[in-house]
Amino acid sequence: MTGTRVVLAEDDVLLREGLASLLERSGFEVAGQAGDAVRLLALVRDERPELVVVDIRMPPTNSTEGLEAARQIRQEHPETGILVLSAHAEVEHAMELLAGGRGIGYLLKSRVTDVEEFIDTLGRIAKGGSVVDPALVAELVSARRRDDPLAALSAREREVLALMAEGRSNAGIARRLWVTEGTVEKHVRSILTKL
């Protein structure tokens, strides 16, 4: 993703600087960094990045300021890819954002263990793909209601969801099901919309 303009929003300065350094070494252009949601929104409006990486919890209350900022960015700049990073799976808060269309990702910080895969994930989101952390998928599956939302899924969507729950990437799911990555992303979006 050489030259992809990115804005980072993370209140932990060491994590933010480390992420900025990693992205720059990987060919991304870090157009700005923010430690709070207000600064993030200003940077996105000024810099018009292709991708935003945002922590879900940010000052001043450390609740869901990052998620709220991501929603606002999605409304104002629907073409901008957004990766939400979180320490916890926030199913209810994340679903609305994730169902909002293309170029969206949600990952748990603790599950990012492979730098190359993380960089690939950022590239897919910047190109309009969708990425969902397997822990979020597991939460969705375990939070079945009386009227089982999984009943609305097609057989293929259930297969994709099961492979997501195993922690497979979109590329891994595509290889396993002998389909393209784009097809997997369409299934992921459909699953998120239905659930």
RANORDA-V252179 format. One record per backbone hydrogen bond with DSSP energy under -0.5 kcal/mol. NH is the residue of the N-H (numbers start at 0). CO is the residue of the C=O. E is the energy in kcal/mol with one decimal. If there is no record, write none. Layout:
<<NH/CO/E> <NH/CO/E>>
This chain:
<<2/26/-3.3> <3/0/-2.3> <5/28/-2.8> <6/50/-1.9> <7/31/-2.3> <8/52/-2.7> <9/33/-2.3> <12/10/-1.0> <15/11/-2.7> <16/12/-2.7> <17/13/-2.3> <18/14/-2.6> <19/15/-2.6> <20/16/-2.4> <21/17/-2.4> <22/18/-2.7> <23/19/-2.5> <24/20/-2.4> <25/21/-1.2> <26/23/-1.4> <27/22/-2.5> <28/3/-2.7> <29/27/-0.7> <30/5/-2.7> <30/28/-1.0> <31/5/-0.9> <33/7/-2.3> <36/58/-0.8> <39/35/-1.9> <40/36/-2.5> <41/37/-1.9> <42/38/-2.6> <43/39/-2.6> <44/40/-2.2> <45/41/-2.2> <46/42/-3.5> <47/43/-1.9> <49/4/-1.5> <50/4/-1.7> <51/80/-2.3> <52/6/-2.4> <53/51/-0.5> <53/82/-2.8> <54/8/-2.2> <55/84/-2.4> <57/55/-0.6> <58/34/-0.6> <61/57/-1.9> <62/57/-0.6> <65/55/-1.3> <66/55/-1.3> <67/63/-2.6> <68/64/-2.4> <69/65/-2.3> <70/66/-2.3> <71/67/-2.1> <72/68/-2.7> <73/69/-2.4> <74/70/-2.0> <75/71/-2.6> <76/72/-3.3> <79/76/-2.1> <80/49/-2.7> <81/102/-2.6> <82/51/-3.0> <83/81/-0.5> <83/104/-2.8> <84/53/-3.1> <84/82/-0.5> <85/106/-2.0> <89/87/-0.8> <90/88/-0.9> <93/89/-2.5> <94/90/-2.2> <95/91/-0.8> <96/92/-0.7> <97/93/-3.0> <98/94/-2.5> <99/96/-1.4> <100/97/-0.8> <102/127/-1.4> <103/128/-0.8> <104/81/-2.2> <105/130/-1.9> <106/83/-2.6> <108/85/-2.9> <110/107/-1.3> <111/107/-0.5> <111/108/-1.4> <112/110/-1.3> <114/112/-0.5> <117/113/-2.3> <118/114/-2.7> <119/115/-2.3> <120/116/-2.4> <121/117/-2.3> <122/118/-2.1> <123/119/-2.3> <124/120/-2.3> <125/121/-2.5> <126/122/-1.5> <127/124/-1.8> <128/123/-3.4> <130/103/-2.0> <132/105/-2.0> <135/132/-0.8> <136/132/-1.7> <137/133/-2.6> <138/134/-2.1> <139/135/-2.3> <140/136/-2.6> <141/137/-2.5> <142/138/-1.5> <147/145/-1.3> <150/147/-1.4> <151/148/-1.5> <152/149/-1.4> <157/153/-2.2> <158/154/-1.9> <159/155/-2.5> <160/156/-2.7> <161/157/-2.4> <162/158/-2.1> <163/159/-2.3> <164/160/-2.3> <165/161/-1.0> <166/163/-1.9> <167/162/-2.0> <172/168/-2.6> <173/169/-2.6> <174/170/-2.3> <175/171/-2.1> <176/172/-2.5> <177/173/-1.0> <178/173/-2.0> <183/179/-1.7> <184/180/-2.5> <185/181/-2.0> <186/182/-2.2> <187/183/-2.6> <188/184/-2.5> <189/185/-2.3> <190/186/-2.8> <191/187/-2.6> <192/188/-2.3> <193/189/-2.5> <194/190/-2.5>>
